[in-house]
Amino acid sequence: MSDVGQQWPRTAAVFGASGGIGAALVRKLADRGVGTIYAGSRNGSAPEATGLIPFSFDLTDEASIACAAESMRANSPELVIVATGVLTLADGTGPERTYKRLDSAAMGEVFALNTIGPAMIAKYMLPLLRRNRRAVFAALSARVGSISENGLGGWHSYRASKAALNMLLKNFAIELGRTHDQAVVVGLHPGTVDSALSQPFQSGLPAGQLTDPTEAAANLLGVLNGLGPDQSGKFFDWKGEEIPA
């Protein structure tokens, strides 16, 4: 069954719909006429939009993710975006600038939110993707997760959690490609977006480097629209340029 000449996606799911980028993605998808948009957040809140179906999930609670996926089974999404992530923890703990500041509990929390949580979403959402049509699973990553581009060091837990996420996405792409020849699994770097995640690190940024969430969402959806199965397993920035692992 071909999607040529048809609206794509007809159904989408955004995990992290209450965040700056996630909420903007939901609104952009609604503006583009996506018929059904599942919008997930920890408390079930989401921006108002036509065709919106809110749901709640917790990145650290696998059962909640399984329940959310099951609620979408009857009308499964063709596009899944994981727009979650943490840079500064709830208690104010930020990225470690030196290995001397590493803390096992904080490191475990960063990995739980940036790596394990998205992996659990993939575990339950990838099986819902249809084999006979275009399907995309994308997760927000970060350029600092690129091992080959790392020339500064520091930010240990954040860098490592995103590098691990990129590896998992590559694994998922290989496995899914064996059964879904139209599927795409990718990581996305949205740039420096004006959101709660980047707020503590915005001072001193060069003019024009900070992107509005609405613009970032449009950029990311534009990138996704241009990707095909040959790009599955790779990592792209908001301009559509591939970032090396």
N, C-alpha and C positions, 0 to 999 in steps of 0.2 A: 504493500500500500504506500503510495507516494504522497508527500506533503506539498508537491508542486502546486502553486496557485491557491494554497489554503493558508489561513491564518496560523502562524506559529509564534509562540506556543498557544494552544487553546486552553491549557490548564497549567498553572505554575504554583510552586510552593517556595516560600521564603522563610527560612529559619533565622530568627533575629530581626523580626519586623518592627520592633519598637526602637531599635537603634537608629542612628542618623542615616547610615547608608541603607540599612534594611527598609526603613520606612520610605525612603526615597525610591527604592526599587519597587516597592509595592505600588506607590502612586504612579510611577512611570509605566508599569505593566498594565495598570488600570487604564491609563491614558491611551495605551496602544490597543485597547479593546480585548485584552485577555479575558475570556469568559468567566473563568473560575480561578481565584487566587487564594490559596491557603496561606495565611499570615500567622506565623508562630512567634510567641515570646514567652518569657517565664510566667508572666501574670495574665497572659491571654489578651493583652492590649495591642491594638494595631490602628493605623490611620484609617479614616473612613474612605471607602472607595466602593464603586459598583462591583458586584461579583465577589466581594471579600468574604472569606470564611475564616474567622479567627480560631486559633487553637493555642493551647499552652503546652510547654515542654520545659524540661530542665536538662541542661547539658551534662550534669553529673548524675542524672537519674535515667538509666537505660530503659526502664519500664515506661517512663513517660514518653520517650522517643518512640518506642514500639507502639504505644497506644495511639500516638499522633499519626504514625504511618498507617496503621490499620484503619483509621478514620478516613483516609484518602483512597483506600483500595478500590472502591466502586467507581471512582472518577480520578484515576491516578494522574499525577502531573507529568508533563513532557519536559518541563524545566524545573530543576531544583537548585536553589541557591542557598548556601550556608553563609549567612552574613553575620557571623558571630566572631568573637575574639576578645582577648584581654591583653592590655599592655601594663596597666597599673591595677593591682588588686584592690579589693574593696577596703582593705585596711590601710591603703595608701602606699603599700610596698610597690616600688617601681622597678624598672629594669636594672639589673646589677651591672655596674660599670667595671667591676673587677671580680675575679674568682674568689677574692677574700670575703665578698658579701653573699656568696651562695648560701641558701638556706633550703634544706631538703623539703620542708613543708610548703614553702612558697613555690619552689620549683615544681613540686607535684601538683599544686593548684593550677599553675600556668599550663602545664601539660594536659591536665584534665579538661581545661576549657578550650585550649587552642588546638589540641591534637586528638585526644581520646573522644571528646564530645562530638566533633565533626565525623570521626570514624564511626561512631555509633549511629549517627544520622545516615551515613552511607550504608551501613549494615542493613538498615530497615527500609531505606528509600530506593536503593538500586534495584532490588527485586521487583519494585512496582513499575519500573520503566518498561514500556512496550518494546518488543523485539522488532516489530514491523514498521516502525516510524522513527523519525529523528527524535532523539532524547538527549538532554544535556544535564549533567551534574557538575556544579561549580562551587568552589569554596574560596572565600576570601583568604588570601595568604599575605605575605609581605616580602618586599624585595630583600630585606635583611635576612631572610631565610635562605638566600642563595649562598651556598658554600663557596663557590668559585669567585663571587664578587665581594666576599668579605675581606676588606682590607683594614678595618678599624678595630675589630674585636669588640668585646663588651656586650651588654644586653644578652647575657648568656642564655637564660631560660627562654626568653622571647624568640631569639634567633633559632635556638635548637628546636623549640616546639613547632615553629613554622617550617623548618627544614624537614622535620619528621612528618608534618602534614603533607608537604610536597611529595615525599617518598610514598606515603600511603596513597595519594591520588594517582601516582604513576602505577602502583600496584593494582588499584581498582580499575584503572583504564585497561590494563593488560587483560585482567580477568573478565571484565565486562565485554571487551571486544571479541571474545571467543563466541559469544552468544548474541550480541547486539551489534550488527555491522554498521548501524547508523548512529551509534551512541558516541558521546563526547564527554570526557571527564577531565576537568582542568582546574588549575589554581589561578586566581586573579589577584593582581596587585592594583588597588584602586588609586594609588598615589596618596599624598598627604591630604586627608579630607577633614574639613572643619566639623569634628564630632567630639563626643565625650572622650573617646579613646586617645585622640591626639591633643586634646586641650592642654595638658600640662607641658607639652613639648613644642608649642607653637611660637613661643617668643624667639626672635632672631631668625625666623624663616625668611628667605629672600622673597621679595615682592612677586606675587603671582604664583607662588608654589602651593599655597593653600587652596584647595578646591571645595566648592560648595557641594553638599551631598546630592542635590538634584542633578548637577552637572556630572558628578562622579557616577551616579546611577545610569545616566544616559550613556556615558562613555563605556561602562561595563556591558550594558545590554548591546551596544553597538559591536563590541568585541565578540560577544557570544554569538551574535547573529552571523558573523563572518567565519566561524570555526566549523570545521568538518571532522570526520573521523580520523583523518591523517594528523590532526593536531591534538588528538586525545592523549592525555598523560603529560602534557606540557604545562608551562607556567607562563602567563602573559601579563603585561602591564596594561594600564588603562588606555594606552595608545595602540594596543594590539601587537606590540613588539614582544617577542619571546625573551624570557629571562632565563639564563642558564642555571642549572641546578648547583 
